[in-house]
Amino acid sequence: MRPTLSTHVLDAAQGRPAVGIEVAVLAAAGEEALAHAVTDDDGRVRFPDDTLPGPGTYRLVFATGPWFAAADRPTLFPAVELVVQLGTEPDIEPARPHHHVALLLSPFAYTTYRGS
C-alpha cells in the first residue's frame, strides 16, 4: 500500500498558521515534482493519496523565501528542504501508513517533527 502524506506549517514568530506557502514533493533523487500544493488557511496541505508511488525517501521543499518576501520580512532560509523516509517504519499501520510532517518556521530558524 502506498504511504500518504500531509504537512502543517506554523509561523512560530507570529504564533499562527503559515498561509500560502508553496510546497513540493519530490522523489529523493528526482528533479521533477510529484506534487505541488499551497498551505491553506490553517497552514496545512494534504497531498492526494496517490502522490507517492510507494515506500521510500522523498523531499519536501517549502518555498519560504517568496512567502517571507510577500510579507516584507527578511529570512535566512529562502527554502526549507526536508528529506524523509516514508512508509518504511514497522510500527505504522502497514495497510495505510500516513505521514504528517510539521514545520515550525521563523525568519531565522526552523524545526520539524513527525506529527499525527
VOBA-1610 file (N, C-alpha, C; in pm, whole numbers, padded with zeros to 5 digits, always signed):
BEGIN
Met+00085-00118+00000Met+00000+00000+00000Met+00089+00124+00000Arg+00047+00225-00071Arg+00122+00349-00079Arg+00111+00427+00052Pro+00223+00488+00094Pro+00213+00581+00207Pro+00143+00709+00162Thr+00081+00778+00257Thr+00018+00907+00229Thr+00090+01014+00309Leu+00068+01140+00271Leu+00148+01249+00326Leu+00066+01375+00345Ser+00089+01439+00460Ser+00035+01573+00483Ser+00141+01654+00555Thr+00122+01786+00556Thr+00215+01874+00625Thr+00138+01990+00687His+00202+02055+00780His+00143+02167+00852His+00257+02264+00880Val+00241+02389+00841Val+00346+02489+00864Val+00291+02596+00957Leu+00363+02618+01066Leu+00325+02721+01162Leu+00431+02829+01165Asp+00387+02953+01163Asp+00476+03067+01175Asp+00500+03087+01325Ala+00612+03037+01374Ala+00640+03040+01518Ala+00663+03183+01568Ala+00714+03270+01483Ala+00739+03409+01524Ala+00609+03488+01541Gln+00510+03456+01460Gln+00382+03527+01465Gln+00276+03452+01546Gly+00303+03324+01574Gly+00209+03244+01651Gly+00082+03210+01577Arg+00096+03182+01446Arg-00024+03148+01368Arg+00015+03059+01250Pro-00084+03001+01182Pro-00055+02917+01065Pro+00014+02998+00956Ala+00102+02933+00883Ala+00171+02994+00770Ala+00088+02967+00645Val+00004+03063+00611Val-00090+03050+00499Val-00021+03089+00369Gly-00036+03007+00265Gly+00011+03043+00133Gly+00153+03006+00097Ile+00214+02913+00170Ile+00349+02866+00135Ile+00336+02755+00031Glu+00411+02768-00077Glu+00414+02663-00178Glu+00500+02547-00127Val+00450+02425-00148Val+00519+02304-00104Val+00524+02207-00221Ala+00640+02149-00244Ala+00656+02048-00349Ala+00705+01919-00286Val+00663+01806-00342Val+00711+01674-00302Val+00786+01616-00421Leu+00908+01570-00395Leu+00990+01510-00499Leu+01045+01377-00450Ala+01075+01288-00543Ala+01150+01167-00507Ala+01289+01213-00463Ala+01354+01134-00381Ala+01483+01175-00323Ala+01583+01219-00427Ala+01594+01146-00537Ala+01693+01178-00638Ala+01632+01251-00757Gly+01502+01276-00754Gly+01436+01335-00869Gly+01439+01486-00870Glu+01425+01542-00988Glu+01418+01687-01004Glu+01276+01732-01036Glu+01192+01640-01082Glu+01055+01674-01116Glu+00963+01646-00998Ala+00881+01744-00966Ala+00791+01730-00851Ala+00684+01625-00878Leu+00656+01547-00775Leu+00544+01453-00780Leu+00414+01527-00756Ala+00421+01636-00679Ala+00303+01716-00649Ala+00346+01854-00601His+00260+01952-00625His+00274+02089-00574His+00146+02122-00500Ala+00158+02202-00396Ala+00040+02248-00323Ala+00075+02378-00253Val-00027+02443-00197Val-00010+02566-00121Val-00082+02548+00012Thr-00016+02588+00120Thr-00079+02572+00251Thr-00210+02651+00258Asp-00308+02591+00323Asp-00442+02651+00333Asp-00450+02750+00450Asp-00571+02791+00483Asp-00591+02891+00589Asp-00547+02843+00727Asp-00526+02712+00742Asp-00476+02657+00867Asp-00329+02617+00855Gly-00265+02654+00743Gly-00124+02621+00721Gly-00102+02476+00683Arg-00206+02409+00635Arg-00198+02265+00608Arg-00208+02231+00461Val-00149+02116+00428Val-00164+02054+00297Val-00180+01905+00320Arg-00279+01847+00256Arg-00289+01701+00250Arg-00276+01665+00102Phe-00169+01596+00070Phe-00145+01559-00069Phe-00239+01444-00107Pro-00280+01438-00233Pro-00367+01328-00276Pro-00304+01192-00242Asp-00389+01096-00211Asp-00340+00965-00168Asp-00252+00894-00270Asp-00262+00929-00398Asp-00181+00863-00500Asp-00054+00941-00535Thr-00016+01040-00452Thr+00102+01122-00480Thr+00231+01041-00475Leu+00248+00958-00373Leu+00372+00882-00355Leu+00359+00745-00421Pro+00456+00707-00504Pro+00445+00578-00572Pro+00463+00456-00481Gly+00523+00475-00365Gly+00544+00365-00272Gly+00635+00408-00160Pro+00668+00316-00069Pro+00761+00349+00038Pro+00895+00394-00019Gly+00959+00488+00051Gly+01089+00532+00004Gly+01129+00665+00063Thr+01232+00723+00005Thr+01285+00851+00051Thr+01236+00962-00042Tyr+01185+01068+00021Tyr+01126+01179-00054Tyr+01179+01311+00001Arg+01160+01417-00078Arg+01197+01552-00036Arg+01072+01640-00035Leu+01053+01712+00073Leu+00952+01817+00079Leu+01027+01948+00070Val+00988+02034-00023Val+01054+02162-00043Val+00950+02273-00020Phe+00976+02355+00079Phe+00889+02465+00118Phe+00948+02594+00063Ala+00874+02668-00016Ala+00921+02794-00076Ala+00903+02907+00026Thr+00990+02911+00123Thr+00978+03008+00233Thr+01023+03148+00194Gly+01120+03160+00105Gly+01171+03291+00065Gly+01063+03380+00005Pro+00991+03333-00097Pro+00885+03416-00154Pro+00774+03447-00053Trp+00747+03355+00036Trp+00643+03376+00137Trp+00683+03488+00233Phe+00807+03484+00283Phe+00855+03592+00370Phe+00861+03724+00294Ala+00909+03721+00169Ala+00920+03844+00090Ala+00783+03909+00069Ala+00681+03829+00046Ala+00546+03883+00026Ala+00495+03955+00150Ala+00548+03916+00267Ala+00509+03981+00393Ala+00610+04089+00434Asp+00705+04119+00345Asp+00810+04218+00371Asp+00888+04184+00497Arg+00922+04054+00509Arg+01001+04005+00622Arg+01129+03941+00570Pro+01244+03972+00628Pro+01368+03908+00585Pro+01372+03764+00635Thr+01454+03681+00570Thr+01473+03544+00617Thr+01611+03494+00577Leu+01663+03405+00655Leu+01789+03339+00624Leu+01766+03219+00532Phe+01643+03170+00528Phe+01611+03046+00457Phe+01517+03072+00339Pro+01569+03085+00217Pro+01483+03106+00101Pro+01401+02982+00067Ala+01444+02868+00119Ala+01369+02743+00102Ala+01406+02652+00219Val+01313+02568+00255Val+01340+02464+00353Val+01316+02331+00283Glu+01418+02246+00283Glu+01407+02116+00220Glu+01424+02007+00326Leu+01324+01922+00336Leu+01328+01812+00431Leu+01335+01680+00356Val+01429+01596+00391Val+01441+01464+00331Val+01386+01365+00432Val+01286+01287+00389Val+01216+01198+00480Val+01201+01059+00419Gln+01202+00958+00506Gln+01172+00821+00465Gln+01027+00793+00502Leu+00949+00753+00404Leu+00807+00734+00427Leu+00765+00591+00395Gly+00683+00537+00482Gly+00628+00404+00459Gly+00721+00290+00490Thr+00827+00316+00566Thr+00924+00210+00594Thr+00931+00171+00741Glu+00854+00240+00828Glu+00860+00210+00971Glu+00768+00094+01004Pro+00816-00004+01080Pro+00733-00121+01113Pro+00620-00091+01210Asp+00625+00020+01284Asp+00522+00049+01384Asp+00400+00119+01326Ile+00404+00154+01198Ile+00292+00223+01135Ile+00199+00118+01075Glu+00071+00149+01080Glu-00028+00057+01023Glu+00013+00021+00880Pro+00047-00106+00856Pro+00101-00142+00725Pro+00000-00128+00611Ala-00129-00137+00640Ala-00228-00129+00534Ala-00243+00012+00478Arg-00213+00114+00559Arg-00228+00252+00512Arg-00141+00345+00596Pro-00012+00345+00574Pro+00074+00432+00652Pro+00058+00579+00612His+00021+00660+00710His+00009+00804+00684His+00120+00877+00757His+00176+00976+00692His+00285+01055+00750His+00246+01202+00749His+00261+01263+00865His+00233+01406+00880His+00363+01472+00925Val+00416+01560+00841Val+00543+01627+00870Val+00513+01774+00899Ala+00539+01814+01021Ala+00512+01952+01063Ala+00640+02036+01056Leu+00622+02163+01021Leu+00734+02257+01013Leu+00698+02380+01096Leu+00782+02412+01194Leu+00769+02534+01273Leu+00872+02631+01218Leu+00826+02746+01172Leu+00908+02835+01093Leu+00917+02974+01155Ser+01035+03032+01151Ser+01054+03173+01182Ser+01158+03226+01082Pro+01181+03355+01075Pro+01272+03407+00973Pro+01415+03353+00983Phe+01459+03319+01102Phe+01599+03280+01117Phe+01619+03144+01183Ala+01511+03065+01188Ala+01520+02930+01244Ala+01401+02849+01200Tyr+01417+02717+01201Tyr+01302+02628+01181Tyr+01330+02497+01250Thr+01223+02426+01279Thr+01233+02292+01335Thr+01121+02210+01274Thr+01135+02081+01278Thr+01037+01993+01218Thr+01020+01869+01303Tyr+00909+01804+01286Tyr+00882+01680+01359Tyr+00775+01601+01287Arg+00765+01474+01321Arg+00658+01390+01267Arg+00537+01408+01357Gly+00431+01458+01300Gly+00307+01478+01374Gly+00216+01357+01361Ser+00094+01377+01404Ser-00003+01267+01395Ser-00122+01310+01313
//
